[in-house]
């Protein structure tokens, strides 16, 4: 069965969804230890959260890139995640979707969250035909994320290393069995309608 081009796939429970980020050991280890980001984590900067484990591996190079050595699985409330979706603006101008560039720029400047769709990745970190969600949080959204939405933070760097080792050894079935179980996320009707507007009429997603 062909994957829809645009679809949020994530590991989630009744009240939480898992997103991934990668940081230096200084920030990442402190966050995992305390269950919240340390004081040096800047709430006035944009932060990007990614529901896709393999897209995070592509971004951080399996935890090998400088400043991204510690990979975190951050469980946040689904209520917070969907708030961000409802208040997000597409990160790039799309002719036919936005009235004009000026209107899009004003919306982008005012929006506390940004939606970006990037090619999903396979175990070799090669692009796939369907897209994976990135959600950029700034201003109010970044503060809410850090101070209210986070339920639990886990350092998954050991898992990252195990999966990567199996991929390097050509043991793809074993590597695949270790991956977090990500499935289509049941977006609320309000968030779904907004995301349709952000991705265009070809978007396919699941609703509850």
N, C-alpha and C positions, 0 to 999 in steps of 0.2 A: 504494500500500500504506500502510495506516495505521500510524503509529509507535506502539509500545507506550507506555502512559502513563508507566511507570517503566522507564528504561533508561539505563545509563551509556554515553554516546557520547563518544569521545575520539580524539585523535591519539596513536598509540602504536606502538612498535617491539617487537622480541622481548623486550627487558629493561627498557624505559623507557616511561613515559606522560607526556604533557605536560599540565601544569595552568597556570592563569593567576592572576596577582595584579597589583594596581596599587598603586603607592607614590608618595610624593613623589620628585622628581628626586634629592634627596640620597641617599635610600636605594636607589632603583631603579637609578640609574646606577652606584653603587658595587657593587651586587650583580651587575649584568651584567658589569662590568669584572673583578671578582675571582672570580666564579663561586660566591660565597657571600654571605650577608647580613652587613652591617657590624655592628660592636659595638652600635650604637644600636638594632638590631632586637631587640626584647624577646622572649626565649624563654619568659618566664613569662606571656605574654598569648596569648589564643586567636588563631589565624590561620586564615583560610578559603581553601581552594584550590578551583578551579573547572575542571573539564575542558572546559567549553563556552566557546569563544571569544566567541560572541555574548551569552551570559549575562554574561560579564565586561564586554563593551561596554555592556550595560544598567546594570551596577553602577557603572561608572566614567564613564558618559556619553561614550564614545569618548575617554577620557583627558582630559576637560575638567573633572572635579570636583577641587576643592581637595584636595591630598594624594594624588591618584590620577593624576597627570599622566604617569607612566612606567609603561607596561604591560609586564609580564614574562611570558615563556613559560618555565616552569620544568620541565625534564626531571627526573623523579625515578624511582627504581627501582620497577618493578612490584611487587617483593617488599614494599617499604615501603608502597606504596599499598594493597595488599591486607591488610597487617597492620592498617592504619588501619580498613579496612572491617570486618575481623573483630572489632575492638575498639570499634566505634562504637555509640552509642545514638541513637535518633531524637530530634531536637531538640525535639519537642513531644509532649505526652501524647495518646495515641490510645486512646479508649474501645474496649474489645474486644480490643485488642492488648496493652496493659499491664494487669497485675492490678489496680492502683489507682494513684492519683496519687502516693501516698507511695513505692511501689515504684519507679515511673518516676523520681521525683526522686532517689532513692538511686542508681539505675543511672546517671542523667545525671551526677551529681556524681562518681561513680567512673570513668566512661568517659574515656579519653584522646582520644576522637574523637566527633564528632557528625555524623549524617547529616541533611541537609535537602534536600527536593525542592521546587524552585521551577519555575514555568512557563518552558519554553524560550522563546527570543526569535527573531523574524525579523530581517531586515535593517533594518527600521524600529523595531526593539526593542519590537515589540508582542508580547504573550503568545501562545504557541501551546498547543494542547490537551495536549501531552505535557510531561513534567517533566524538569528537568535537575538533576544532582547537585551539591550543595555539600558539602564535607567540612571540618568545623571541627576543628582540631588544637590540643590544649592539653596542658600538663604533659609527660609522657613523649613523646607524639606530636610536639609542637612541637619538642622537643629533637632527636628522631630525624630529623625533616624537615630541620631546618637543618643538622645536623651529619653525617648519614649518608646520607640518601636522595637528596639533590640530586646530579645528574650534570652538569648544564649549565644556565646561565641566559642567556637571550637577551632583549635589549631589542627588543620588537616594536612600539614606539610608531610608527616610520615606517610599518609595515604598517597599523596602526590608522588612521593619517591618510589613507593611500591608499584604503583600503576606505570610510572615511567620506565622503571627497570624491566617490567614485563614487555612493554612496547619495544624497548631497545633489543630485547632478546627474541623478538618475533613471536612472543606468546600472547597474541591478541585476544584469544578467547578468555584466558585467565585475566588479562587486564580489563576486559569488558565486564567481567563478573564483579570486579571491585568498584566499578563506577557507581556513584549515587543513582538511585532510581528516580529518573526524571520523567514526568508524564504531563500531558496537556493540562494547563492550569485553568480552572473554571472561573473565568473573569466575570464579575458582576455585570448586569445589564448596563449600568451607567458607565462603568469603565470600558466595557466592550464597545459601546457606541462611540465613545471618545477615541478609542484606539482605531476604530474603523476610519474615523476622520483623519487620523494621523498617518495611516498607512495606505489609504486609498481603497477602492471598491474590490480589489483582488484579495484583500485580506481574509483569511479564514481562521476563526478562533472558536474555542468552546465556551459555552456559558453554562451556568448551573442548571 
